[in-house]
Amino acid sequence: MENLLVKVAEKRVLFTTSFVIRLALVIYGEFHDRMMVVKYTDIDYHVFTDAARFTTKGESPYNRSTYRYTPLLAWLLTPNIYIHMVFGKLIFILCDVLSGLLIHKILCLRGIGSETAVRVCSMWLLNPIPMGVSSRGNAESILAALVLGTLLCLEGRRMTRAALLYGLSVHMKIYPITYALPIVLTLRTKHFRKDGEQNKWRSFIDLFGSFFNREIFYFASVAGVLFLSLTALFYYMYGWTFLHETYFYHLTRRDIRHNFSPYFYMLYLTADSRWSHWLGLAAFLPQLILLLVTSWAFHHDLAFCCFLHTAIFVTFNKVCTSQYFLWYLSLLPLVIPHLSLSAKKGVGLLILWFAGQGIWLVPAYFLEFKGYNVFLFIWLGGLFFLIVNCFILIQLIVHYKPKNTRKTVKMM
């Protein structure tokens, strides 16, 4: 009993401390923005707030140029206008801490002891990267909470909640649509015929039929209805602008500004070419192939498969910025307890990951602040970072040892 109380106390201290640190960063950011030329608050936060201001006037949030998100986000941040500008940041840091709680619950459900789960959670809750991102006013923590909530409900077989959260997450940002195939493969009927004596045609029929069961139909129906309902509502309110800015823009986007993507230099050089649009679409092909292979190979462990999906999607995307790293870093704690990597090798991979970013950041600094023509060096740095990410992913796959045990925990 005493040990249990100690563990509960440790958990409360961790979550309380992580929230207080984030709150302190939000308060510091207010003073920093008033005193410094280079602001602490992310420029996107001002975009969100401006969109919310248009919403409070009964106008379209897309009247704010560069607002390319769902109107839900603008609605959510209307208290920025009515109450205080800091309101949205408080939501983001709360979602950040909530993500840590969801990670803890998923780990316990996957058979990890509570004490170990708390230590793993600290890698997210005390991580300076999500701390800084959420306290600066970036909304990625909302999506992290939605994705983790979906995985928790799927692990606990709470299909209605899982489908609703998944439909909402895809509406908020389109990339979780890549999880659809792993989820379907996980929910398909597992006990189809595998008798070696049956003919291959019968085996194919059984395999194909395994994709048509009640759980898959129910999950797809609930998630699809929610997604389509929100899409229809906002299309009615804001028309084609909503569809373009929220979804189609991200599919056809050709960002020629410097970023980590291995495609950025090609898109930069071909910006005025009549083939530029098709080159941008062709960039999705390596992603698609890798995601399909990953889905089939690792769908038996949904959390690990979603982590690989996200890391591959970000690494091979035609636009890749630092905030995208949060998409897979939020899922990494679900993977860590099952890795057979030594602490020395794990630290080495972490150093390599940061070194890859550092090599890219050096020429990016000279371009951004000195105006030097170093596009080629930025591209080479991006290629090196691509190689580093691929190497790390291979190491994680090789050293991943999933456990089959499950524990029952109280769902939220």
Sine and cosine of phi, psi and omega as CSV:
sin_phi,cos_phi,sin_psi,cos_psi,sin_omega,cos_omega
0.00,0.00,-0.66,0.75,-0.01,-1.00
-0.90,0.43,-0.66,0.75,0.03,-1.00
-0.89,0.46,-0.61,0.79,0.02,-1.00
-0.89,0.45,-0.69,0.73,0.01,-1.00
-0.90,0.44,-0.61,0.79,0.03,-1.00
-0.90,0.43,-0.68,0.73,0.00,-1.00
-0.90,0.44,-0.66,0.75,0.03,-1.00
-0.89,0.45,-0.65,0.76,0.01,-1.00
-0.90,0.43,-0.67,0.74,0.02,-1.00
-0.89,0.46,-0.65,0.76,0.01,-1.00
-0.90,0.44,-0.69,0.72,0.00,-1.00
-0.90,0.43,-0.65,0.76,0.02,-1.00
-0.88,0.47,-0.69,0.73,-0.01,-1.00
-0.88,0.48,-0.76,0.65,-0.06,-1.00
-0.94,0.35,-0.62,0.78,0.03,-1.00
-0.91,0.41,-0.71,0.71,0.00,-1.00
-0.88,0.47,-0.69,0.72,-0.02,-1.00
-0.89,0.45,-0.61,0.79,0.03,-1.00
-0.94,0.35,-0.68,0.73,-0.02,-1.00
-0.89,0.46,-0.66,0.76,0.02,-1.00
-0.88,0.47,-0.70,0.71,0.01,-1.00
-0.91,0.42,-0.64,0.77,0.03,-1.00
-0.90,0.45,-0.64,0.77,0.03,-1.00
-0.90,0.44,-0.61,0.79,0.03,-1.00
-0.92,0.40,-0.60,0.80,0.06,-1.00
-0.89,0.45,-0.71,0.71,0.01,-1.00
-0.90,0.43,-0.69,0.73,0.05,-1.00
-0.86,0.50,-0.64,0.77,-0.01,-1.00
-0.86,0.51,-0.57,0.82,0.03,-1.00
-0.90,0.44,-0.69,0.72,0.02,-1.00
-0.94,0.33,-0.64,0.77,-0.01,-1.00
-0.87,0.49,-0.69,0.72,-0.03,-1.00
-0.90,0.44,-0.52,0.86,-0.01,-1.00
-0.98,0.20,-0.47,0.88,-0.14,-0.99
-0.98,-0.19,-0.45,0.89,-0.16,-0.99
-0.94,-0.33,0.48,-0.88,0.06,-1.00
-0.95,0.31,-0.74,0.68,0.08,-1.00
-0.99,0.15,0.89,-0.45,-0.15,-0.99
-0.99,0.16,0.48,-0.88,0.08,-1.00
-0.98,0.18,-0.63,0.78,-0.06,-1.00
-0.93,0.36,0.71,-0.70,0.01,-1.00
-0.90,0.43,0.64,-0.77,0.01,-1.00
-0.86,0.51,-0.51,0.86,0.02,-1.00
-0.88,0.47,-0.50,0.87,0.00,-1.00
-0.91,0.42,-0.59,0.81,0.06,-1.00
-0.94,0.34,-0.55,0.84,0.08,-1.00
-0.90,0.44,-0.72,0.69,0.04,-1.00
-0.85,0.53,-0.71,0.70,-0.07,-1.00
-0.92,0.39,-0.66,0.75,0.04,-1.00
-0.89,0.46,-0.64,0.77,0.04,-1.00
-0.90,0.43,-0.64,0.77,0.05,-1.00
-0.89,0.45,-0.60,0.80,0.02,-1.00
-0.90,0.44,-0.67,0.74,0.07,-1.00
-0.88,0.47,-0.61,0.79,0.00,-1.00
-0.89,0.45,-0.65,0.76,0.00,-1.00
-0.91,0.41,-0.34,0.94,0.02,-1.00
-1.00,-0.05,0.07,1.00,-0.02,-1.00
0.98,0.18,0.24,0.97,0.00,-1.00
-0.97,-0.22,0.07,-1.00,-0.01,-1.00
-0.98,0.20,0.70,-0.71,0.07,-1.00
-0.89,0.45,-0.34,0.94,-0.02,-1.00
-0.98,0.19,0.00,1.00,0.18,-0.98
-0.92,0.40,-0.34,0.94,0.09,-1.00
-1.00,0.07,0.92,-0.38,-0.01,-1.00
-0.87,0.50,0.55,-0.83,-0.02,-1.00
0.96,0.29,0.09,1.00,0.13,-0.99
-0.99,0.12,0.95,-0.32,-0.09,-1.00
-0.79,-0.61,0.81,0.59,-0.03,-1.00
-0.71,-0.70,0.12,-0.99,0.05,-1.00
-0.92,0.39,0.55,-0.84,0.08,-1.00
-0.87,0.49,-0.37,0.93,0.04,-1.00
-0.82,0.57,-0.63,0.77,-0.01,-1.00
-0.91,0.42,-0.67,0.74,0.04,-1.00
-0.90,0.44,-0.66,0.75,0.05,-1.00
-0.88,0.47,-0.67,0.74,-0.04,-1.00
-0.88,0.47,-0.52,0.86,-0.08,-1.00
-0.99,-0.16,0.24,0.97,0.06,-1.00
-0.87,0.50,-0.49,0.87,0.11,-0.99
-0.87,0.49,-0.31,0.95,0.13,-0.99
-0.85,0.53,-0.52,0.86,-0.02,-1.00
-1.00,0.02,-0.67,0.74,-0.10,-0.99
-0.99,0.14,-0.52,0.85,-0.11,-0.99
-0.93,-0.38,-0.95,0.31,-0.03,-1.00
-0.32,-0.95,0.50,-0.86,-0.02,-1.00
-0.87,0.48,-0.36,0.93,-0.10,-1.00
-0.99,0.13,-0.16,0.99,-0.10,-0.99
-0.82,0.57,-0.73,0.68,-0.04,-1.00
-0.88,0.48,-0.63,0.78,0.03,-1.00
-0.89,0.46,-0.59,0.81,0.04,-1.00
-0.90,0.44,-0.64,0.77,0.07,-1.00
-0.88,0.47,-0.69,0.73,-0.07,-1.00
-0.92,0.40,-0.65,0.76,0.00,-1.00
-0.96,0.29,-0.51,0.86,0.09,-1.00
-0.91,0.41,-0.66,0.75,0.05,-1.00
-0.91,0.41,-0.54,0.84,0.06,-1.00
-0.88,0.47,-0.74,0.68,0.02,-1.00
-0.94,0.35,-0.62,0.79,0.07,-1.00
-0.86,0.51,-0.61,0.79,0.05,-1.00
-0.87,0.50,-0.64,0.77,0.06,-1.00
-0.89,0.46,-0.65,0.76,0.04,-1.00
-0.90,0.43,-0.66,0.75,0.02,-1.00
-0.91,0.42,-0.63,0.78,0.07,-1.00
-0.86,0.51,-0.70,0.72,0.01,-1.00
-0.87,0.49,-0.71,0.71,-0.03,-1.00
-0.92,0.39,-0.64,0.77,0.02,-1.00
-0.90,0.43,-0.69,0.72,0.00,-1.00
-0.88,0.48,-0.68,0.74,0.03,-1.00
-0.90,0.44,-0.64,0.77,0.00,-1.00
-0.92,0.39,-0.44,0.90,0.00,-1.00
-1.00,-0.01,0.18,0.98,0.11,-0.99
1.00,-0.07,0.18,0.98,0.02,-1.00
-1.00,0.03,0.69,-0.72,0.02,-1.00
-0.88,0.47,0.48,-0.88,-0.08,-1.00
-0.87,0.49,-0.64,0.77,-0.01,-1.00
-0.90,0.44,-0.71,0.71,0.05,-1.00
-0.90,0.44,-0.65,0.76,0.00,-1.00
-0.87,0.49,-0.63,0.78,0.02,-1.00
-0.90,0.43,-0.69,0.73,0.01,-1.00
-0.89,0.46,-0.67,0.75,0.01,-1.00
-0.91,0.40,-0.66,0.75,0.03,-1.00
-0.84,0.53,-0.57,0.82,-0.03,-1.00
-0.89,0.46,-0.42,0.91,0.03,-1.00
-0.92,0.39,-0.39,0.92,0.11,-0.99
-1.00,-0.09,-0.74,0.67,-0.10,-0.99
-0.92,0.40,-0.55,0.84,-0.02,-1.00
-0.97,-0.26,0.24,0.97,0.01,-1.00
-0.98,0.18,0.82,-0.57,-0.04,-1.00
-0.91,0.41,-0.38,0.92,-0.03,-1.00
-0.92,0.38,-0.84,0.54,0.06,-1.00
-0.90,0.44,-0.53,0.85,0.07,-1.00
-0.84,0.54,-0.77,0.64,-0.04,-1.00
-0.92,0.38,-0.66,0.75,-0.06,-1.00
-0.89,0.45,-0.75,0.66,-0.04,-1.00
-0.94,0.33,-0.62,0.78,-0.03,-1.00
-0.96,0.29,-0.33,0.94,0.07,-1.00
-0.99,0.10,-0.13,0.99,0.09,-1.00
0.98,-0.19,0.44,0.90,0.08,-1.00
-1.00,-0.07,0.65,-0.76,-0.15,-0.99
-1.00,0.00,0.16,0.99,-0.06,-1.00
-0.89,0.46,-0.42,0.91,-0.02,-1.00
-0.91,0.42,-0.49,0.87,0.05,-1.00
-0.90,0.44,-0.71,0.70,-0.01,-1.00
-0.92,0.39,-0.62,0.79,0.04,-1.00
-0.86,0.51,-0.68,0.73,0.01,-1.00
-0.91,0.41,-0.63,0.77,0.01,-1.00
-0.91,0.41,-0.69,0.73,-0.01,-1.00
-0.92,0.40,-0.71,0.70,0.02,-1.00
-0.91,0.42,-0.60,0.80,0.07,-1.00
-0.89,0.45,-0.63,0.78,0.06,-1.00
-0.88,0.48,-0.73,0.68,-0.01,-1.00
-0.90,0.43,-0.63,0.78,0.03,-1.00
-0.88,0.47,-0.72,0.69,-0.02,-1.00
-0.93,0.38,-0.57,0.82,0.06,-1.00
-0.92,0.38,-0.65,0.76,0.05,-1.00
-0.89,0.46,-0.61,0.80,-0.01,-1.00
-1.00,0.00,0.10,1.00,0.02,-1.00
0.87,0.50,0.53,0.85,0.11,-0.99
-1.00,-0.06,0.99,0.11,-0.24,-0.97
-0.93,0.36,-0.62,0.79,-0.02,-1.00
-0.90,0.44,-0.75,0.66,0.01,-1.00
-0.89,0.45,-0.67,0.74,-0.01,-1.00
-0.87,0.49,-0.70,0.71,-0.03,-1.00
-0.92,0.40,-0.66,0.75,0.01,-1.00
-0.90,0.43,-0.70,0.71,0.01,-1.00
-0.91,0.41,-0.62,0.78,0.00,-1.00
-0.93,0.38,-0.71,0.71,0.04,-1.00
-0.86,0.51,-0.64,0.77,0.02,-1.00
-0.94,0.35,-0.62,0.79,-0.01,-1.00
-0.91,0.42,-0.65,0.76,0.04,-1.00
-0.91,0.41,-0.59,0.81,0.05,-1.00
-0.91,0.41,-0.64,0.77,-0.04,-1.00
-0.92,0.39,-0.66,0.75,0.02,-1.00
-0.43,-0.90,0.70,-0.71,-0.27,-0.96
-0.95,0.31,-0.36,0.93,-0.16,-0.99
-0.89,0.45,-0.48,0.88,0.04,-1.00
-0.89,0.46,-0.15,0.99,0.08,-1.00
-0.87,0.50,-0.40,0.92,0.02,-1.00
-0.92,0.40,-0.31,0.95,0.02,-1.00
-0.98,0.19,-0.13,0.99,-0.11,-0.99
-0.86,0.51,-0.73,0.69,-0.03,-1.00
-0.91,0.42,-0.74,0.67,0.07,-1.00
-0.85,0.53,-0.62,0.79,0.01,-1.00
-0.91,0.42,-0.71,0.71,0.02,-1.00
-0.88,0.47,-0.70,0.72,0.01,-1.00
-0.89,0.45,-0.54,0.84,0.04,-1.00
-0.95,0.32,-0.62,0.79,-0.08,-1.00
-1.00,0.07,-0.21,0.98,-0.05,-1.00
-0.90,0.43,0.36,-0.93,0.02,-1.00
-0.86,0.50,0.85,-0.53,-0.09,-1.00
-1.00,0.07,-0.37,0.93,-0.12,-0.99
-0.97,-0.23,0.87,0.49,0.13,-0.99
-1.00,-0.01,0.24,-0.97,-0.11,-0.99
-0.87,0.50,0.72,-0.69,0.07,-1.00
-0.76,-0.66,0.32,0.95,-0.02,-1.00
-0.92,0.40,0.84,-0.55,-0.06,-1.00
-0.90,0.43,-0.36,0.93,-0.05,-1.00
-0.99,0.13,-0.29,0.96,-0.03,-1.00
-0.97,0.25,0.41,-0.91,-0.04,-1.00
-0.96,0.29,0.33,-0.94,-0.08,-1.00
-0.90,0.43,-0.54,0.84,0.01,-1.00
-0.90,0.44,-0.67,0.74,0.03,-1.00
-0.90,0.43,-0.62,0.78,0.03,-1.00
-0.89,0.46,-0.64,0.77,0.00,-1.00
-0.91,0.41,-0.66,0.75,0.02,-1.00
-0.88,0.48,-0.70,0.72,0.00,-1.00
-0.90,0.43,-0.66,0.75,0.01,-1.00
-0.90,0.43,-0.72,0.69,0.01,-1.00
-0.89,0.46,-0.65,0.76,-0.01,-1.00
-0.93,0.37,-0.37,0.93,-0.02,-1.00
-0.92,0.39,-0.29,0.96,0.01,-1.00
-0.99,0.12,-0.08,1.00,-0.02,-1.00
-0.91,-0.42,1.00,0.00,0.06,-1.00
-0.66,-0.75,0.10,-1.00,-0.12,-0.99
-0.89,0.45,-0.68,0.73,-0.06,-1.00
-0.89,0.45,-0.70,0.72,0.01,-1.00
-0.90,0.43,-0.71,0.71,0.00,-1.00
-0.89,0.46,-0.69,0.72,-0.03,-1.00
-0.91,0.41,-0.73,0.68,-0.01,-1.00
-0.88,0.48,-0.74,0.67,-0.02,-1.00
-0.89,0.45,-0.61,0.79,-0.02,-1.00
-0.92,0.40,-0.75,0.66,-0.04,-1.00
-0.91,0.41,-0.75,0.66,-0.01,-1.00
-0.89,0.45,-0.67,0.74,-0.02,-1.00
-0.91,0.41,-0.67,0.75,0.01,-1.00
-0.90,0.45,-0.69,0.72,0.01,-1.00
-0.89,0.45,-0.74,0.68,-0.02,-1.00
-0.88,0.48,-0.74,0.67,-0.04,-1.00
-0.93,0.38,-0.56,0.83,0.02,-1.00
-0.91,0.41,-0.71,0.70,0.03,-1.00
-0.90,0.43,-0.65,0.76,0.02,-1.00
-0.89,0.45,-0.69,0.72,0.00,-1.00
-0.91,0.42,-0.67,0.75,-0.01,-1.00
-0.87,0.50,-0.76,0.65,-0.07,-1.00
-0.97,0.25,-0.45,0.89,0.11,-0.99
-0.92,0.38,-0.63,0.78,0.05,-1.00
-0.89,0.45,-0.61,0.79,-0.08,-1.00
-0.99,0.15,-0.63,0.77,-0.17,-0.99
-0.83,-0.55,-0.04,1.00,0.11,-0.99
0.94,0.35,-0.43,-0.90,-0.08,-1.00
-0.88,0.48,-0.51,0.86,-0.01,-1.00
-0.83,0.56,-0.66,0.75,0.04,-1.00
-0.87,0.50,-0.76,0.65,-0.03,-1.00
-0.88,0.47,-0.68,0.74,-0.05,-1.00
-0.93,0.38,-0.78,0.63,-0.09,-1.00
-0.94,0.34,-0.57,0.82,-0.08,-1.00
-1.00,0.08,-0.58,0.82,-0.11,-0.99
-0.85,-0.53,-0.89,0.46,-0.18,-0.98
-0.90,0.43,-0.54,0.84,0.03,-1.00
-0.84,0.54,-0.66,0.75,-0.06,-1.00
-0.96,0.29,-0.40,0.92,0.04,-1.00
-0.98,0.19,-0.60,0.80,-0.07,-1.00
-0.98,-0.20,0.03,1.00,-0.07,-1.00
-0.86,0.51,0.73,-0.69,0.09,-1.00
-0.79,-0.61,1.00,0.05,-0.08,-1.00
-1.00,0.09,0.94,-0.33,-0.03,-1.00
-1.00,-0.04,0.04,1.00,0.10,-1.00
-0.96,0.27,0.41,-0.91,-0.07,-1.00
-0.92,0.40,0.75,-0.66,0.08,-1.00
-0.44,-0.90,0.02,-1.00,-0.12,-0.99
-0.95,0.31,-0.21,0.98,-0.10,-1.00
-0.89,0.45,0.67,-0.75,0.07,-1.00
-0.93,0.36,-0.19,0.98,-0.04,-1.00
-1.00,-0.08,-0.17,0.99,-0.20,-0.98
-0.88,0.47,-0.64,0.77,-0.06,-1.00
-0.93,0.37,-0.62,0.78,0.06,-1.00
-0.88,0.47,-0.71,0.71,0.00,-1.00
-0.93,0.38,-0.53,0.85,0.04,-1.00
-0.92,0.40,-0.71,0.71,-0.05,-1.00
-0.95,0.31,-0.45,0.89,-0.06,-1.00
-0.96,-0.28,0.33,0.94,-0.09,-1.00
-0.84,0.54,-0.58,0.81,-0.04,-1.00
-0.99,-0.12,0.07,1.00,-0.02,-1.00
-0.99,0.17,0.51,-0.86,0.05,-1.00
-0.95,0.33,-0.23,0.97,0.03,-1.00
-1.00,-0.03,-0.05,1.00,-0.12,-0.99
-0.85,0.53,-0.69,0.73,-0.02,-1.00
-0.87,0.48,-0.69,0.72,-0.04,-1.00
-0.95,0.31,-0.53,0.85,0.08,-1.00
-0.90,0.43,-0.62,0.78,0.04,-1.00
-0.89,0.45,-0.65,0.76,0.04,-1.00
-0.95,0.33,-0.59,0.81,0.00,-1.00
-0.91,0.42,-0.40,0.92,0.01,-1.00
-0.90,0.44,-0.34,0.94,0.03,-1.00
-0.97,0.25,-0.30,0.95,-0.11,-0.99
-0.88,0.47,-0.76,0.64,0.06,-1.00
-0.85,0.53,-0.64,0.77,0.07,-1.00
-0.84,0.54,-0.76,0.65,-0.07,-1.00
-0.87,0.50,-0.72,0.69,-0.02,-1.00
-0.88,0.47,-0.74,0.67,-0.03,-1.00
-0.91,0.42,-0.61,0.79,0.00,-1.00
-0.93,0.38,-0.63,0.78,0.03,-1.00
-0.91,0.42,-0.71,0.71,0.01,-1.00
-0.90,0.44,-0.69,0.72,0.00,-1.00
-0.89,0.45,-0.65,0.76,0.00,-1.00
-0.86,0.51,-0.73,0.68,-0.05,-1.00
-0.94,0.34,-0.58,0.81,-0.10,-1.00
-0.98,0.19,-0.54,0.84,-0.17,-0.98
-0.82,-0.57,0.22,0.98,-0.07,-1.00
-0.92,0.39,-0.29,0.96,0.01,-1.00
-0.90,0.43,-0.38,0.92,0.10,-0.99
-0.86,-0.50,1.00,-0.07,-0.18,-0.98
-0.89,0.46,-0.67,0.74,-0.03,-1.00
-0.88,0.47,-0.71,0.71,0.01,-1.00
-0.91,0.40,-0.64,0.77,0.00,-1.00
-0.90,0.43,-0.68,0.74,0.02,-1.00
-0.92,0.40,-0.59,0.80,0.07,-1.00
-0.88,0.47,-0.75,0.66,0.02,-1.00
-0.88,0.48,-0.67,0.74,0.03,-1.00
-0.83,0.56,-0.75,0.66,-0.07,-1.00
-0.92,0.39,-0.70,0.72,0.00,-1.00
-0.89,0.46,-0.67,0.75,0.03,-1.00
-0.92,0.40,-0.70,0.72,0.00,-1.00
-0.86,0.52,-0.72,0.69,-0.03,-1.00
-0.93,0.36,-0.71,0.70,-0.08,-1.00
-0.89,0.45,-0.63,0.77,-0.08,-1.00
-0.98,-0.21,0.20,0.98,-0.02,-1.00
-0.96,0.27,0.44,-0.90,-0.02,-1.00
-0.97,0.23,-0.19,0.98,0.16,-0.99
-0.72,-0.70,0.79,-0.61,-0.04,-1.00
-0.60,-0.80,0.92,-0.39,0.04,-1.00
-0.87,-0.50,0.18,-0.98,-0.11,-0.99
-0.86,0.51,-0.58,0.82,-0.05,-1.00
-0.92,0.39,-0.38,0.92,0.05,-1.00
-0.92,0.40,-0.42,0.91,-0.01,-1.00
-0.88,0.48,-0.48,0.88,0.02,-1.00
-0.88,0.48,-0.45,0.89,-0.03,-1.00
-0.88,0.48,-0.65,0.76,0.01,-1.00
-0.99,-0.13,-0.39,0.92,0.06,-1.00
-0.90,0.44,-0.50,0.87,0.02,-1.00
-0.94,0.34,-0.38,0.93,0.02,-1.00
-0.99,-0.11,-0.27,0.96,-0.03,-1.00
-0.85,0.52,-0.64,0.77,0.03,-1.00
-0.85,0.52,-0.43,0.90,0.04,-1.00
-0.95,0.31,-0.32,0.95,-0.06,-1.00
-1.00,-0.10,-0.61,0.80,-0.14,-0.99
-0.79,0.61,-0.71,0.71,-0.04,-1.00
-0.89,0.47,-0.32,0.95,-0.05,-1.00
-0.98,-0.20,0.17,0.99,0.00,-1.00
-1.00,-0.03,0.67,-0.74,0.05,-1.00
-1.00,-0.09,0.25,0.97,0.03,-1.00
-0.92,0.40,0.62,-0.79,0.14,-0.99
-0.96,0.30,0.36,-0.93,0.01,-1.00
-0.87,0.49,-0.60,0.80,-0.01,-1.00
-0.90,0.44,-0.70,0.71,-0.01,-1.00
-0.94,0.34,-0.60,0.80,0.04,-1.00
-0.88,0.47,-0.69,0.72,0.05,-1.00
-0.90,0.43,-0.61,0.79,0.03,-1.00
-0.88,0.47,-0.66,0.75,0.04,-1.00
-0.91,0.41,-0.61,0.79,0.03,-1.00
-0.90,0.43,-0.70,0.71,0.03,-1.00
-0.88,0.47,-0.66,0.76,0.01,-1.00
-0.89,0.46,-0.64,0.77,0.00,-1.00
-0.89,0.45,-0.71,0.70,0.03,-1.00
-0.93,0.37,-0.59,0.81,0.03,-1.00
-0.89,0.45,-0.64,0.77,0.04,-1.00
-0.86,0.51,-0.66,0.75,0.05,-1.00
-0.92,0.38,-0.64,0.77,-0.02,-1.00
-0.89,0.46,-0.65,0.76,0.02,-1.00
-0.89,0.45,-0.56,0.83,0.05,-1.00
-0.96,0.27,-0.62,0.79,-0.12,-0.99
-0.94,0.35,-0.47,0.88,-0.02,-1.00
-0.88,0.47,-0.84,0.55,0.04,-1.00
-0.91,0.40,-0.50,0.86,0.03,-1.00
-0.89,0.46,-0.58,0.81,0.05,-1.00
-0.90,0.44,-0.71,0.70,-0.03,-1.00
-0.92,0.39,-0.49,0.87,0.08,-1.00
-0.96,0.27,-0.73,0.68,-0.12,-0.99
-0.94,0.33,-0.68,0.73,-0.15,-0.99
-0.95,-0.31,-0.34,0.94,0.00,-1.00
-0.94,-0.33,-0.27,0.96,0.02,-1.00
0.97,0.24,0.31,0.95,0.00,-1.00
-0.97,0.22,0.51,-0.86,0.05,-1.00
-0.99,0.10,1.00,0.04,-0.05,-1.00
-0.84,-0.54,0.52,0.86,-0.02,-1.00
-0.86,0.52,-0.65,0.76,-0.01,-1.00
-0.88,0.47,-0.66,0.75,-0.02,-1.00
-0.94,0.34,-0.56,0.83,0.08,-1.00
-0.90,0.43,-0.68,0.73,0.02,-1.00
-0.89,0.46,-0.69,0.73,0.03,-1.00
-0.89,0.45,-0.62,0.79,0.08,-1.00
-0.90,0.44,-0.62,0.78,0.05,-1.00
-0.91,0.41,-0.62,0.79,0.05,-1.00
-0.91,0.41,-0.64,0.77,0.05,-1.00
-0.90,0.44,-0.66,0.75,0.02,-1.00
-0.91,0.42,-0.58,0.82,0.08,-1.00
-0.88,0.48,-0.71,0.70,0.02,-1.00
-0.89,0.46,-0.67,0.74,0.03,-1.00
-0.87,0.50,-0.73,0.69,-0.01,-1.00
-0.89,0.45,-0.65,0.76,0.02,-1.00
-0.90,0.43,-0.68,0.74,0.02,-1.00
-0.88,0.48,-0.69,0.72,0.00,-1.00
-0.90,0.44,-0.68,0.73,0.01,-1.00
-0.88,0.47,-0.65,0.76,0.03,-1.00
-0.89,0.46,-0.67,0.74,0.01,-1.00
-0.90,0.44,-0.64,0.77,0.02,-1.00
-0.91,0.40,-0.65,0.76,0.02,-1.00
-0.91,0.42,-0.70,0.72,-0.03,-1.00
-0.90,0.43,-0.60,0.80,-0.09,-1.00
-0.99,-0.15,0.17,0.99,-0.01,-1.00
-1.00,0.09,0.81,-0.59,-0.02,-1.00
-0.81,-0.58,1.00,0.00,-0.06,-1.00
-0.92,0.38,0.50,-0.86,0.08,-1.00
-0.96,-0.29,0.56,-0.83,-0.06,-1.00
-0.99,-0.12,-0.10,0.99,-0.05,-1.00
-0.96,0.27,0.49,-0.87,0.04,-1.00
-0.72,-0.69,0.53,-0.85,0.11,-0.99
-0.85,-0.53,0.45,-0.89,0.05,-1.00
-0.99,-0.10,0.82,-0.57,0.05,-1.00
-0.82,-0.57,0.33,-0.94,0.03,-1.00
-0.96,0.29,0.83,-0.56,-0.01,-1.00
-0.98,0.21,0.43,-0.90,0.03,-1.00
-0.97,0.23,0.00,0.00,0.00,0.00
